[in-house]
Amino acid sequence: MRQIVLDTETTGLDPKSGHRIIEIGCVELINRKLTGKHYHQYINPEREVDDGAIEVHGITNEFLADKPVFSQVADEFMTFCDGAELVIHNAPFDVGFIDAELKRLGNPRWQSVAVHCGVLDTLTMAREKHPGQKNNLDALCKRYFVDNSQRDLHGALLDAEILADVYLLMTGGQTDLMLAGAGSSSEEGSAEENQQMEAGTIRRLSVDRAPLSVVRASAEEEQSHGEFLALLEKSAGKHFW
């Protein structure tokens, strides 16, 4: 399964008011593994960036003046995302801006995001898993021990990388296989490893490593398991196994 973890930065909050995308950041996951491939682009929005937006992401009008406009990068961006499931925090915001840019572009090759990609909203997922709690990206980083110390300002690529870590942890996947004492003759592990564990630093395994073997139950084991469940049903009533 190919997924693209995506984030954007914009000139303001509402594309219906003419606000535009100024930065796109994407990282690629295949079968829940980071591949190292990414897409990152700053974009000249052909309008002024709101002062309030600059306070959030720090991207100024002067910085964007010599950057390409969306029509110049649309093919490369959409080709990178085409056919993948987009993983986005607060997806309606980013999808709304991308759809507005595509509509403005008027290229029949690229229609709305929904035509070319699936969409998974991690904010909706987080609210279901953690009702009544803060579920913005910073709160999730704290909850899942993801290092976001470099996130003084919002940035599309950095936020996409952070979200990829949060998403994998939130959905039960490991981005790190860190065993106590691994790589050290000491039972307690090295000081560096302990510091990384305390800081919540994520160390990823090489994407070139051999896949883990999958051990499946034999026919005899499946039959024995079924008999055990039948016994539970008989002795304890309804079960959920």
C-alpha positions in Angstrom: 0.0 0.0 0.0 1.4 3.4 -1.0 0.6 6.4 1.3 1.8 10.0 1.1 1.9 11.9 4.3 1.2 15.5 3.3 1.1 19.0 4.7 0.7 22.5 3.3 1.4 26.0 4.4 -0.8 28.8 3.0 -1.3 32.6 2.8 -4.3 32.4 5.1 -7.1 30.2 6.3 -9.8 30.1 3.6 -9.3 29.3 -0.1 -12.7 30.7 -0.8 -11.3 34.1 0.1 -8.6 33.7 -2.4 -5.9 32.4 -0.1 -3.3 30.2 -1.8 -0.8 27.4 -1.1 2.8 28.6 -0.5 4.5 25.3 0.6 3.9 21.6 0.0 5.7 18.8 1.9 5.2 15.1 1.4 6.9 11.9 2.5 6.2 8.4 1.1 5.2 5.3 3.0 5.0 1.9 1.3 3.5 -0.9 3.4 3.9 1.4 6.4 7.6 1.9 5.8 9.3 5.2 5.1 11.0 4.9 1.7 13.1 8.0 1.9 11.3 9.6 -1.0 9.7 13.0 -0.6 8.3 16.0 -2.4 8.9 19.5 -1.2 8.2 22.8 -2.9 7.8 26.5 -2.1 5.2 28.3 -4.3 4.7 31.9 -5.3 1.0 32.5 -4.4 0.7 35.5 -6.6 -0.8 37.5 -3.7 0.3 38.7 -0.3 0.7 36.4 2.7 -1.4 37.4 5.7 0.6 38.7 8.7 -1.1 36.2 11.0 0.0 33.4 8.7 3.6 34.6 8.6 3.6 34.4 12.5 2.7 30.8 12.2 5.1 29.5 9.5 7.6 32.4 9.1 7.4 32.3 5.2 7.6 35.9 3.9 6.5 37.5 0.7 10.1 38.4 -0.1 11.2 34.8 0.2 8.4 33.6 -2.1 8.9 36.2 -4.8 11.2 34.1 -7.0 9.5 30.8 -6.4 7.5 29.0 -9.1 3.7 29.4 -9.3 1.4 26.4 -8.8 0.8 25.9 -12.5 4.6 25.2 -12.9 4.8 22.5 -10.3 1.3 21.0 -10.5 2.3 18.1 -12.8 5.2 17.0 -10.6 3.2 17.3 -7.4 0.2 15.5 -8.6 2.2 12.8 -10.3 4.0 12.1 -7.0 0.6 11.8 -5.2 -1.4 10.1 -7.9 -3.0 6.8 -6.8 -1.8 7.0 -3.2 -3.7 7.4 0.0 -3.0 10.9 1.4 -2.4 10.9 5.2 -3.2 14.5 6.4 -3.9 16.1 9.8 -7.1 18.0 9.4 -7.5 16.8 5.8 -10.4 19.1 4.8 -8.1 22.2 5.2 -5.3 20.9 2.9 -7.6 19.1 0.5 -9.7 22.3 0.2 -6.7 24.3 -0.8 -5.3 21.7 -3.2 -8.8 21.4 -4.9 -9.0 25.2 -5.2 -5.6 25.3 -6.9 -6.5 22.5 -9.3 -9.8 24.2 -10.1 -8.0 27.5 -10.8 -5.5 25.6 -13.0 -8.3 24.2 -15.2 -6.1 21.3 -16.5 -8.4 18.4 -17.4 -5.6 16.0 -16.5 -5.9 16.9 -12.8 -9.3 17.1 -11.3 -10.2 17.1 -7.5 -8.0 15.2 -5.0 -10.8 12.6 -4.5 -10.5 11.6 -8.2 -6.8 10.8 -7.9 -6.2 9.8 -4.2 -7.7 8.4 -1.1 -7.6 10.5 2.0 -7.1 9.5 5.6 -7.6 12.3 8.2 -5.4 11.7 11.3 -7.2 14.4 13.2 -10.5 12.5 13.0 -8.6 9.3 13.9 -7.0 11.0 16.9 -10.3 12.4 18.2 -11.8 8.9 18.0 -8.8 7.4 19.9 -8.4 10.3 22.4 -11.9 11.9 22.9 -11.9 15.1 25.0 -8.2 15.6 24.7 -6.0 18.0 22.7 -5.3 16.3 19.3 -3.2 18.9 17.5 0.1 17.7 16.1 2.2 19.1 19.1 -0.2 17.3 21.6 0.1 14.0 19.7 3.9 14.3 19.6 3.9 14.6 23.4 1.5 11.7 23.7 3.5 9.4 21.5 7.0 10.6 22.5 7.8 12.0 19.0 10.6 14.5 19.0 9.3 17.9 17.7 11.9 20.1 19.3 12.8 21.6 15.9 9.2 22.7 15.3 9.5 26.3 16.4 7.5 27.4 13.3 5.2 25.3 11.1 6.9 23.9 8.0 5.2 21.6 5.5 8.0 19.1 5.0 9.0 19.0 8.7 5.3 18.6 9.7 4.8 15.8 7.2 7.8 13.9 8.6 6.6 14.4 12.2 3.1 13.3 11.2 4.4 10.2 9.5 6.0 9.2 12.9 2.8 10.0 14.8 0.6 8.2 12.4 2.7 5.0 12.5 2.7 5.0 16.3 -0.9 6.0 16.6 -2.0 3.1 14.4 0.1 0.6 16.3 3.1 0.4 14.0 6.7 0.7 15.2 9.0 3.2 13.6 11.8 1.9 15.8 12.8 -1.5 17.0 14.8 -0.6 20.1 15.6 -3.4 22.5 17.1 -2.7 25.9 20.8 -3.1 25.7 20.8 -3.5 21.9 24.2 -2.6 20.5 25.9 -2.6 23.9 27.5 -5.2 26.1 25.9 -3.6 29.1 22.5 -5.0 30.2 21.3 -1.4 30.7 22.4 -0.2 27.2 24.6 2.7 26.3 24.2 6.2 27.8 23.5 7.4 24.3 20.7 4.9 23.8 19.2 5.7 27.2 19.2 9.4 26.3 17.5 8.7 23.0 14.8 6.6 24.7 14.2 9.3 27.3 13.9 12.0 24.6 11.6 9.9 22.5 13.9 10.1 19.5 12.9 7.7 16.7 15.6 5.7 15.1 14.4 4.1 11.9 15.7 0.8 10.6 17.2 0.7 7.2 14.7 0.6 4.3 17.0 -2.0 2.7 16.8 -4.6 5.5 15.3 -8.0 4.8 11.6 -8.2 5.6 10.5 -10.0 8.8 9.4 -13.6 8.3 5.7 -14.3 9.0 5.0 -17.5 10.9 1.5 -18.8 10.2 -0.5 -21.2 12.3 -0.6 -24.8 11.1 -3.9 -26.6 10.3 -3.6 -28.5 13.6 -3.0 -25.3 15.6 -6.0 -23.6 13.9 -8.2 -26.6 14.8 -6.9 -26.6 18.4 -7.6 -22.9 18.6 -11.2 -23.4 17.3 -11.8 -26.1 19.9 -10.6 -23.9 22.7 -12.9 -21.1 21.6 -15.8 -23.5 21.4 -15.0 -24.5 25.0 -15.0 -20.9 26.1 -18.3 -20.3 24.4 -19.8 -23.3 26.2 -18.4 -22.4 29.7 -18.5 -18.6 29.7 -21.1 -17.6 27.2 -20.4 -14.9 24.5 -16.8 -14.2 23.8 -15.0 -11.7 21.5 -12.1 -13.8 20.2 
